[in-house]
Amino acid sequence: MDAVQFNLKDPQTAKYNWTKFPAHTDEDSRNYCATVNAKSPYPPYNGKQAYIVEVKLANGQIVGATMGLIAGGKDVAIVAKMCAKYGLSPD
């Protein structure tokens, strides 16, 4: 939520749709995809928005995340395609 909220117009009213977190690996970071229903600073993206973030891990705990891409409207498909490259889905 911390990485996503800065890309929303009214983050307090956002409703997150969490997806399964990617399986454990020995890597210290991994990508995560999901959706959020929220107001966007760009009005055509209001409503369902898909996003991909890079999650940083330490000792199996999330210690940070960096926004990769967030898009709504007809551009949700762009994010879904990027997620698919990592074997993920925002839905």
Secondary structure, 3 states (H helix, E strand, C coil): CHHHHCCCCCHHHCEEECCCCCCCCCCCEEEEEEEEEECCCCHHHCEEEEEEEEEEEECCEEEEEEEEEEEEHHHHHHHHHHHHHCCCCCC
